[in-house]
Amino acid sequence: MSQPLIALEDGLATLRTKGTERYQRIAANDFIESFTPAEFMELNTVVYQMCTQASPYVFTPQLYEEYNKSVERYVKDIVVNRLTGKRDEFLLQTLVKEHDNFKVYIRMMKNVFQYLNRFYVQRNALSTLEDVGTIKFDEGVFCQSIGEEIRNATLQMILKDREGEKVDRQLIRSVTTIYVDLGHEDTANEKYNVAFEDYFLVETKNYYSAKSVLWLQESLPEYLVKVESVLEREQKFAQECLPGSSLSKLERHLDVELLINHQKTLLERENGGFSTLLADVRTSDLKRMYKLFSRVPKGLEPLAEQFCSFVTKKGKELVEIFEPEQVSQPEAIVEFVNKLIKMHDSYNSLLVDCFSNSGLFNKAMKEAFESFINSEMGPTGSKIMCAELLSSYCDTLLKSTGEKMSDDNLEKALEDIVKLFNYLSDKDLFSEFYRKQLARRLLQKRSSSDDAEYHMLEMLKIQCGAQYTSKLEGMVRDLTISKEQQQNFKDYLSNTKLDVDFEVQVLTTGYWPSYPALELNLPANLTNCLEVFKKFYEVNTKHRRLHWLHSMGQVILGTHFSKPSELVVSTPQACILILFNNTEKFTFDEIRSRLNLSQDEAIRQLLTLSAGKFRLLKKEPASKTISSSDTFSVNESFTSDKKRVKVPTISLKEISKEDKETTGQAVAEDRKHAIEAAIVRIMKARKQLDFQKLVLETSQQLIRLFKPDVKLIKTRMEDLIAREYLERDPNNPKIIRYLA
């Protein structure tokens, strides 16, 4: 049996009296009463029939319109009416309650009119019943003057919260949730953003702009503490009261008002700025400042720049007070380098503890140390380089006559030196000084620890490669081989007797520093020793020649002074002293002539013996200068408390001066060869290359050893072209080609 047709007026009257109007009354009474399932079914059936009757009795559009009007009526008559006249927190509490009731009302209405959602809404691309409710609530409440009152009341609660008053954060959260709920699915939080968030961010900006100016009157640490506290509090507030999308926007505004706008002022304060924190080592404040400005895009760059400037300034202050004469004082060098190490450790601790070992701050520290470590020590023009001092420091540590240290402490000290070594741009200069000092330690048997020597070489190899330490390692190998060779020589002497105990160290020319060759006239017994060793050596080695370095030799002489003792002297000194075994006096010229010494060498050795620490000879007239007519005789009154007296070969100042000159020359020559080798390696692989690119690649290859001069690279390149290793392209002079 078919259902009777429902006329439009009858259907709407039924829905109003039994449905929408009754729903409104129930909602107005806070849902004290409710509908029975049978009542819901009756109303739902009415809607269904009015939508599915035969044409022209299909009233779907009219029902959709009736739904819209009913919702609009509810908002106006119930919600707005109850909000009107309320203020501040009471207004917000009422809003939250009415919005909750409204959502229940919409659910009830949707249950009755749900057939519209299933077909009519979808076919005609209309707003769903839920969306109609949202739109009507927005239009009836938030798009009216009451909406502005709601926003202002919410912002006022937030202001009270910032001022430290206790407020109901859950209420704020409920209000911001309503704003979010009013947005449509396709526009996400648009309603919240436009109607509330934009105003909230402006208020935040204005509030903290004023507060920051006030706080700037306090010290930097106090300001940073306040900012840190604000950021933590605002983050917690946002998490409790705002949608997730607001936190990042809020933090950006806070960063601008509290940090970015005042960064220059905070950093450049005359008293109490970032530099003061560094100088006073205020680790907690530095850590806080790094943490805060790491939030800001490029916020750490100004801090890193100032850190670099601060470290550079402190380093230059240390470097400039080093006096040129201190280069000959091991104690002064040790004190200076220890200060450098302490400075490095101090700032490295700041890097790790306060700046999270940031790459940016590591780079800043590297630039700072490179700046002053590669500058001249002491006053301008002194030409004392840190490479020399670092090498001398190592020499002091590794010499047996140096300060006694445990193995662990010695290893730590050497590791500290390598950290400073890494900042040197002229590592080859360090290598040359180190090679000469290592040679002395090895030849004079003054190395405190073979393990420490090997450890240092291993660390240098790790930093600069095997080629860098090849000569140094070759020197150590030579000494090892010499020990075996000396034992074989002793076996060889079992059939040949020598007048003296004779020991030889055979050195490979390419590994060791160059030493002045003395064509010294030796006593007969020493000459015999040389001849015997030469015969022994030639038996086992056919293609090598021996060149004797008398300047590096050492002799132990017995004496017959009033208190007998042994003298440890150089070979030239021994030859001079032996002359006095048969003759009481010699003139300066006679000594020179007999021993075949140059004038400078004779003066050097005789000054040591007659005017040095141990005056074994008497000079007439007595003075610290020598002329050709001066006479020398044995100082019969010489005494010493020591059984063995070591006579220095030459004053440390003269050695240092000579070393510096020869070292500089050796380094300059080695650099020429290194540049040429790098150019040839590159061109051998590339065959042809643009001139400027070749210069650039050569610089990049050599930068680990020294900072190459572009002019020198070009000079060596032209020399290789002249020697026909390279040629210019006939059609393009900027192109360099390799000649096989």
C-alpha positions in Angstrom: 0.0 0.0 0.0 1.6 3.3 -1.1 2.2 6.2 1.4 -0.1 9.2 1.0 1.5 12.3 -0.5 2.7 14.9 1.9 2.0 18.5 0.9 4.8 21.1 1.4 3.0 23.2 4.0 1.9 20.1 5.9 5.4 18.6 5.9 7.1 21.7 7.0 4.5 22.3 9.7 5.1 18.8 11.1 8.9 19.2 11.0 8.7 22.6 12.8 6.2 21.7 15.5 7.5 18.2 16.2 11.2 18.8 15.2 13.1 22.1 14.7 11.2 24.3 17.1 11.1 21.6 19.7 14.9 21.0 19.3 15.5 24.7 19.9 13.5 24.6 23.1 15.4 21.5 24.3 18.7 23.1 23.5 17.7 26.3 25.3 17.0 24.2 28.4 20.5 22.5 28.2 19.1 19.3 26.8 17.2 18.3 30.0 14.7 16.4 27.9 15.4 14.5 24.7 13.7 12.8 21.7 12.6 9.1 21.7 13.8 6.9 18.9 10.2 6.7 17.7 10.0 10.5 17.4 13.3 10.6 15.5 12.0 7.9 13.1 8.7 9.8 12.5 10.5 13.0 11.5 13.1 11.2 9.5 10.3 9.4 7.6 8.6 12.7 6.8 11.8 14.1 5.3 12.4 10.9 3.3 8.9 10.9 1.8 9.0 14.6 0.9 12.3 13.9 -0.9 11.2 10.8 -2.8 7.5 11.5 -3.7 6.6 11.6 -7.4 7.1 14.8 -9.2 5.9 17.6 -8.7 5.8 16.7 -5.0 9.6 16.4 -4.5 10.4 19.1 -1.9 14.1 18.5 -1.4 15.3 22.1 -2.1 12.6 23.5 0.3 13.8 21.1 3.0 17.4 22.2 2.6 16.3 25.8 2.9 14.2 25.0 6.0 17.3 23.4 7.6 19.4 26.5 6.9 16.7 28.8 8.4 16.3 26.7 11.4 20.0 26.7 12.2 20.3 30.4 11.6 17.3 31.0 13.9 18.9 28.9 16.6 22.2 30.9 16.5 20.4 34.2 16.6 17.8 33.4 19.2 19.8 31.3 21.5 23.6 31.7 21.1 23.8 35.4 20.3 21.2 36.2 22.8 23.1 34.4 25.6 26.4 36.0 24.6 25.1 39.5 24.6 26.0 41.5 27.6 28.8 39.1 28.8 32.3 40.4 29.2 35.8 39.1 29.6 36.2 35.6 30.9 32.4 35.2 31.4 31.9 35.9 27.7 34.4 33.2 26.8 32.9 30.6 29.2 29.5 31.3 27.8 30.8 30.9 24.2 32.4 27.6 25.0 29.2 26.3 26.6 26.9 27.5 23.8 29.2 26.1 21.1 29.1 22.7 22.8 25.3 22.9 22.9 25.2 24.0 19.3 27.2 20.9 18.2 24.7 18.7 20.0 21.9 20.6 18.3 23.4 20.1 14.9 23.8 16.4 15.5 20.1 16.1 16.3 19.1 18.1 13.3 21.4 16.1 11.0 19.8 12.9 12.2 16.4 14.2 11.0 17.6 15.7 7.7 20.4 13.1 6.9 18.7 12.1 3.6 19.7 15.5 2.2 23.3 14.8 2.9 23.2 11.4 1.2 21.9 12.5 -2.2 20.8 16.1 -2.6 23.9 17.8 -1.2 26.3 15.6 -3.2 24.5 15.9 -6.5 24.2 19.7 -6.3 27.6 20.4 -4.7 26.1 22.1 -1.7 27.5 22.6 1.8 26.9 19.5 4.0 24.5 19.8 6.9 27.5 20.0 9.3 29.2 22.8 7.2 25.9 24.7 7.2 26.0 24.7 11.0 29.6 25.9 11.0 28.9 28.7 8.5 25.8 29.9 10.3 27.6 29.9 13.7 30.5 31.9 12.2 28.2 34.4 10.4 25.9 34.8 13.4 28.7 35.1 16.1 32.2 35.8 14.8 31.2 38.0 11.9 29.3 40.3 14.2 30.5 42.8 16.7 30.4 40.1 19.4 33.2 38.3 17.5 35.5 41.2 18.1 34.6 41.2 21.8 35.4 37.4 22.0 38.8 38.0 20.3 39.7 40.9 22.6 38.7 39.0 25.7 40.9 36.1 24.6 43.9 38.4 24.0 43.3 40.0 27.4 43.5 36.6 29.1 46.7 35.9 27.3 48.2 39.2 28.4 47.3 38.4 32.0 49.0 35.1 31.6 52.2 36.8 30.3 52.1 39.2 33.2 52.1 36.3 35.6 48.5 36.2 36.6 46.8 32.9 37.0 44.3 32.3 34.2 42.3 29.3 32.9 44.5 28.1 30.0 42.0 25.3 29.2 39.4 28.0 28.5 41.8 29.7 26.1 42.4 26.4 24.5 38.7 25.8 24.1 38.2 29.2 22.4 41.1 28.7 19.9 39.6 25.3 19.2 36.3 26.9 18.2 38.2 29.2 15.8 39.8 26.1 14.3 36.5 24.3 14.1 35.0 27.2 12.1 37.4 26.6 9.3 36.5 24.5 6.3 38.3 21.3 5.4 39.6 22.8 2.1 41.0 26.0 3.9 42.4 24.3 7.0 42.9 26.9 9.8 42.0 29.9 7.6 39.3 31.2 10.0 41.6 30.8 13.0 44.5 32.5 11.2 42.5 35.5 10.0 40.1 36.0 12.9 42.5 35.3 15.8 46.1 34.3 15.0 47.1 37.4 13.1 45.8 39.6 15.9 47.5 37.4 18.5 50.9 37.7 16.7 50.6 41.5 16.4 49.9 41.7 20.2 52.9 39.4 20.8 55.1 41.6 18.7 54.0 44.8 20.4 54.2 43.3 23.9 57.7 41.9 23.6 59.0 44.9 21.6 58.3 47.1 24.6 59.5 44.5 27.1 62.8 43.9 25.3 63.7 47.6 25.3 63.1 47.7 29.1 65.1 44.5 29.7 68.1 45.9 27.6 68.8 48.2 30.5 69.9 45.2 32.5 73.1 43.2 32.0 73.5 40.8 29.1 73.4 37.7 31.2 70.2 38.9 32.9 68.7 39.7 29.5 69.5 36.3 28.2 68.0 34.6 31.2 64.8 36.6 30.7 64.6 35.7 27.0 65.2 32.0 27.7 62.5 32.1 30.4 60.1 33.8 27.9 60.8 31.3 25.2 60.2 28.4 27.5 57.0 29.9 28.9 55.6 30.8 25.4 56.4 27.4 24.1 54.5 25.7 26.9 51.6 28.2 26.5 51.4 27.5 22.7 51.5 23.7 23.3 48.7 24.0 25.9 46.5 26.7 24.3 47.1 27.0 20.5 47.0 24.8 17.5 50.2 23.1 16.5 50.6 25.4 13.4 51.0 28.5 15.7 54.1 27.5 17.6 56.6 28.1 14.7 55.0 31.5 13.9 55.0 32.5 17.5 58.7 31.6 17.9 59.6 33.5 14.8 58.0 36.7 16.2 59.7 36.1 19.5 63.1 35.6 17.9 62.7 38.8 15.9 61.6 41.0 18.9 63.9 39.5 21.5 67.0 38.5 19.6 67.3 39.6 16.0 66.3 43.3 16.6 68.8 43.6 19.4 71.6 41.3 18.3 74.1 44.0 17.4 73.4 45.9 20.6 73.9 42.8 22.7 77.1 41.8 20.9 78.8 45.2 20.8 78.2 46.5 24.3 81.3 48.2 25.5 81.0 46.6 29.0 79.3 43.3 29.4 78.9 42.3 25.7 79.8 39.0 24.1 83.5 39.7 24.3 83.2 40.3 28.1 81.5 36.9 28.5 84.4 35.3 26.6 87.0 37.2 28.6 85.4 36.2 31.9 84.8 32.6 30.7 81.1 32.8 31.6 80.4 29.4 30.3 76.7 29.2 31.4 76.0 32.6 29.8 77.9 31.7 26.6 76.1 28.4 26.3 72.7 30.2 26.8 73.6 32.8 24.2 74.7 30.2 21.7 71.5 28.2 22.3 69.3 31.3 21.8 70.9 32.6 18.7 71.1 29.2 17.1 67.3 29.5 16.8 67.7 32.5 14.4 68.6 32.0 10.7 72.3 33.1 10.4 72.1 34.2 14.0 75.3 32.4 14.9 77.4 34.1 12.2 77.9 37.4 14.1 78.8 35.5 17.3 81.4 33.4 15.4 82.9 36.5 13.8 83.2 38.2 17.2 84.6 34.9 18.7 87.2 34.9 15.8 88.1 38.6 16.5 88.4 38.0 20.2 90.7 35.0 19.9 92.8 36.7 17.2 93.2 39.8 19.5 94.3 37.6 22.5 96.6 35.6 20.3 98.3 38.7 18.8 98.8 40.2 22.3 100.6 37.0 23.3 102.7 36.9 20.1 103.7 40.6 20.2 105.2 40.4 23.7 107.7 37.7 22.6 111.1 39.3 22.4 113.6 38.4 19.6 116.3 37.5 22.1 114.1 34.9 23.8 114.4 32.7 20.7 117.8 31.6 22.2 116.2 30.9 25.6 114.6 27.4 25.8 112.8 28.4 29.1 111.2 31.4 27.4 110.1 29.3 24.4 108.6 26.6 26.7 106.8 29.3 28.6 105.5 30.9 25.4 104.3 27.7 23.8 102.7 26.5 27.1 100.7 29.8 27.0 99.7 29.0 23.4 98.6 25.5 24.4 96.7 26.8 27.4 94.9 29.3 25.2 94.1 26.7 22.7 92.8 24.3 25.3 90.7 27.1 26.9 89.0 28.1 23.7 88.6 24.5 22.6 86.8 23.8 25.8 84.4 26.7 25.1 83.9 25.2 21.6 82.8 21.9 23.1 81.0 23.0 26.3 79.3 26.2 25.1 79.2 26.1 21.3 78.3 22.5 20.7 81.5 21.9 18.8 79.8 23.9 16.0 81.5 23.8 12.6 81.0 27.5 12.3 82.8 28.2 15.5 85.5 25.6 14.7 86.1 27.5 11.5 86.3 30.8 13.4 88.8 29.4 15.9 90.9 27.9 13.0 91.0 31.3 11.2 91.9 33.1 14.4 94.8 30.8 15.3 96.0 30.7 11.7 96.0 34.5 11.7 98.4 35.0 14.6 100.4 31.8 14.6 101.5 32.5 11.0 102.5 36.1 11.8 105.9 37.2 13.0 106.6 36.8 16.7 107.5 39.9 18.6 108.0 43.4 17.1 107.5 43.8 13.4 110.5 42.9 11.4 111.9 40.4 13.9 111.4 37.5 11.4 110.8 35.0 14.2 108.1 32.5 13.1 106.0 30.3 15.3 107.1 27.2 13.3 110.6 27.7 14.7 109.4 28.1 18.3 107.1 25.0 18.0 110.0 23.0 16.7 112.3 24.3 19.5 109.6 23.4 22.1 109.5 19.8 20.7 113.3 19.7 20.9 113.2 20.8 24.6 110.6 18.1 25.4 112.4 15.3 23.5 116.0 16.1 24.7 117.3 14.0 27.6 118.5 17.2 29.2 115.0 18.7 29.2 112.3 18.6 31.9 111.7 15.0 33.1 108.1 14.0 32.3 106.1 10.8 32.5 105.4 9.0 29.2 101.7 10.0 29.4 102.5 13.7 30.0 105.1 13.7 27.3 102.7 12.1 24.8 100.0 14.7 25.8 102.4 17.6 25.3 103.4 16.4 21.9 99.7 15.9 20.9 99.1 19.5 22.0 102.0 20.7 19.8 100.5 18.9 16.8 97.2 20.7 17.3 99.1 24.0 17.0 101.1 22.6 14.2 97.9 22.1 12.2 97.4 25.9 12.1 100.8 26.5 10.5 100.6 27.5 6.8 104.4 26.9 6.4 104.6 23.3 7.6 107.7 22.8 5.5 109.5 25.4 7.6 108.6 23.6 10.8 109.8 20.3 9.1 113.2 21.9 8.3 113.8 23.2 11.8 112.6 19.9 13.3 114.9 17.9 11.0 118.0 19.9 12.2 117.0 19.6 15.9 116.2 15.9 15.5 119.6 15.4 13.8 121.3 16.9 16.8 119.4 14.8 19.3 120.1 11.6 17.4 123.8 12.3 16.6 124.6 13.5 20.1 122.5 10.7 21.7 120.4 13.2 23.6 116.9 11.9 22.8 114.9 11.2 26.0 112.7 8.5 24.4 112.8 6.6 21.2 109.1 5.8 21.6 108.3 9.5 21.9 110.3 10.3 18.8 108.4 7.7 16.8 105.1 8.8 18.2 105.8 12.4 17.1 106.8 11.3 13.6 103.7 9.1 13.4 101.4 12.1 14.3 103.1 14.3 11.7 102.7 11.6 9.1 99.0 11.3 9.9 98.6 15.1 9.4 100.7 15.6 6.3 101.3 12.2 4.7 104.3 9.9 4.4 106.2 12.2 2.1 106.4 14.8 4.8 108.1 12.5 7.3 110.2 10.4 4.8 113.4 12.3 5.6 112.8 12.3 9.3 112.1 8.6 9.4 115.1 8.0 7.2 117.3 9.7 9.8 116.0 7.4 12.5 116.6 4.3 10.3 120.1 5.5 9.6 120.9 5.4 13.3 119.4 2.0 13.7 121.5 0.7 10.8 124.6 2.4 12.2 124.2 0.5 15.5 124.3 -2.8 13.6 127.2 -1.5 11.5 129.1 -0.5 14.5 128.8 -4.0 16.0 130.1 -5.4 12.7 133.0 -2.9 12.8 133.9 -4.1 16.3 134.0 -7.6 15.0 136.2 -6.5 12.1 138.6 -4.8 14.6 139.3 -8.1 16.4 142.3 -8.5 14.1 143.2 -4.8 14.0 144.1 -2.8 17.0 143.3 1.0 17.2 144.9 3.4 19.6 141.5 4.8 20.6 137.9 3.7 20.9 136.3 4.7 17.6 132.7 4.8 16.7 131.2 5.9 13.4 127.6 6.9 12.4 127.0 6.6 8.7 124.3 9.0 7.5 122.4 9.0 4.1 123.1 12.4 2.5 119.5 13.0 1.3 117.9 12.5 4.7 120.1 14.7 6.9 120.6 18.4 7.0 123.6 19.7 5.2 126.6 20.5 7.4 129.8 22.5 6.7 132.6 20.3 5.4 135.8 20.9 7.3 139.0 19.8 5.6 140.6 19.3 9.0 144.1 18.0 9.6 143.6 15.3 12.1 146.1 13.8 14.5 147.8 10.7 13.2 145.9 8.2 15.4 142.5 9.7 14.3 143.6 9.6 10.6 144.5 5.9 11.1 141.0 5.2 12.5 139.3 6.8 9.5 141.4 4.7 7.1 140.6 1.5 8.9 136.9 2.2 8.9 137.0 3.2 5.2 138.5 -0.2 4.3 135.8 -2.0 6.4 133.0 0.0 4.8 134.2 -0.5 1.2 134.2 -4.3 1.8 130.5 -4.3 2.3 129.5 -1.2 0.2 130.8 -0.9 -3.3 128.9 2.1 -4.7 128.9 4.6 -1.9 131.4 7.2 -0.9 132.2 8.4 2.6 132.4 12.1 3.4 133.5 12.9 6.9 131.7 15.5 8.9 134.3 16.6 11.4 132.1 19.5 12.6 129.6 16.9 14.0 132.2 14.6 15.5 132.6 14.2 19.3 135.8 13.3 21.2 136.4 12.3 24.8 139.8 13.4 26.0 141.6 12.5 29.2 143.3 15.4 31.0 146.1 15.9 33.6 145.0 19.0 35.4 145.3 19.3 39.1 142.0 17.6 39.3 141.9 15.0 36.4 138.6 14.9 34.4 137.4 13.9 31.0 136.5 16.5 28.4 133.7 15.9 25.9 134.5 18.2 23.0 133.9 18.5 19.2 136.5 17.1 16.8 137.9 20.5 15.9 138.2 21.4 19.6 139.9 18.1 20.3 142.4 18.7 17.5 143.2 22.2 18.9 143.7 20.8 22.4 145.9 17.9 21.2 148.3 20.4 19.7 149.3 21.5 23.2 150.5 18.0 24.1 153.9 18.8 22.7 154.0 22.7 22.6 153.1 25.1 25.3 152.1 28.1 23.2 150.6 28.7 19.7 149.6 31.9 18.0 146.2 32.1 16.3 147.7 31.9 12.8 149.8 28.8 13.8 146.7 27.0 15.0 144.8 27.8 11.8 147.7 26.7 9.6 148.3 23.4 11.4 144.7 22.4 11.4 143.7 23.9 8.1 140.8 25.8 9.7 139.1 28.8 8.1 139.4 32.1 10.0 135.8 32.1 11.1 135.9 28.5 12.2 139.1 29.0 14.1 137.7 32.1 15.9 134.5 30.2 16.8 136.3 27.2 18.3 139.1 29.2 20.1 136.5 31.6 21.6 134.7 28.6 23.0 137.8 27.2 24.6 139.3 30.4 25.9 136.3 32.7 26.7 133.4 30.2 27.1 131.9 28.5 30.1 134.9 26.2 30.5 138.1 28.0 29.9 140.6 25.3 29.0 143.0 27.7 27.2 144.4 31.0 28.3 144.6 33.8 25.7 147.0 36.6 25.6 145.9 39.4 25.7 142.8 38.4 27.6 139.7 39.6 25.8 136.6 38.3 24.0 137.9 39.2 20.5 140.7 37.3 18.6 143.4 38.7 16.4 146.0 36.9 14.4 148.8 37.7 16.8 147.0 36.4 19.9 148.7 33.5 21.7 147.1 30.6 23.4 148.3 28.2 26.1 146.8 25.5 28.4 145.0 26.9 31.4 146.8 24.8 34.1 144.5 26.1 36.8 141.3 24.8 35.2 139.2 22.7 37.7 135.8 21.2 37.7 133.7 19.3 40.2 132.4 17.1 37.4 134.3 14.0 36.3 133.2 14.5 32.8 132.9 18.1 31.4 130.9 18.7 28.2 132.3 21.7 26.4 129.7 23.4 24.1 130.7 23.6 20.5 129.3 27.1 19.9 127.1 29.6 21.6 123.3 29.0 21.2 122.8 32.4 19.7 125.2 31.8 16.9 123.7 28.4 16.2 120.3 29.9 16.1 121.3 32.6 13.7 123.1 30.2 11.4 120.3 27.7 11.6 117.8 30.3 10.6 119.7 31.4 7.6 120.5 27.9 6.3 117.0 26.7 7.1 115.3 29.5 5.2 117.5 28.8 2.2 116.8 25.1 2.4 113.1 25.7 2.6 113.1 28.1 -0.4 115.0 25.5 -2.4 112.7 22.7 -1.4 109.7 24.7 -2.3 110.9 25.2 -5.8 111.3 21.5 -6.2 107.9 20.8 -4.6 106.1 23.3 -6.9 107.8 21.8 -10.0 106.9 18.2 -8.9 103.3 19.2 -8.4 103.0 20.9 -11.8 104.5 17.9 -13.5 102.2 15.5 -11.7 99.2 17.5 -12.7 100.2 17.9 -16.3 101.2 14.3 -16.6 97.6 13.3 -15.7 95.8 16.1 -17.5 98.0 16.5 -20.6 96.9 20.0 -21.2 95.3 22.7 -18.9 94.4 26.3 -18.8 97.2 28.4 -17.2 95.1 29.8 -14.3 93.6 26.4 -13.6 97.1 24.9 -13.4 98.1 27.6 -10.9 95.0 26.9 -8.8 95.4 23.1 -8.8 99.1 23.4 -7.9 98.2 25.7 -5.0 95.6 23.1 -3.8 98.1 20.3 -3.9 100.7 22.2 -1.9 98.5 23.9 0.7 99.0 21.0 3.2 102.7 21.8 3.3 102.9 25.6 2.8 101.0 28.5 1.3 102.4 28.7 -2.1 103.2 32.1 -3.6 101.4 32.5 -7.0 104.3 34.4 -8.4 106.7 31.6 -7.5 104.3 29.0 -9.1 104.3 31.1 -12.3 108.1 31.4 -12.2 108.6 27.6 -11.8 106.1 27.0 -14.6 108.1 29.3 -17.0 111.3 27.5 -16.0 109.7 24.1 -16.8 108.6 25.6 -20.2 112.2 26.7 -20.8 113.5 23.2 -19.9 110.9 21.7 -22.3 108.9 19.8 -19.7 105.9 21.9 -20.8 104.9 24.1 -23.7 102.3 26.7 -24.6 99.7 25.9 -27.2 100.7 27.8 -30.4 97.1 28.8 -31.0 96.2 29.8 -27.4 99.1 30.9 -25.1 96.8 30.4 -22.1 96.8 26.7 -22.6 99.7 24.7 -21.2 100.6 21.3 -22.7 102.7 18.5 -21.2 105.7 17.2 -23.2 106.4 13.5 -22.6 
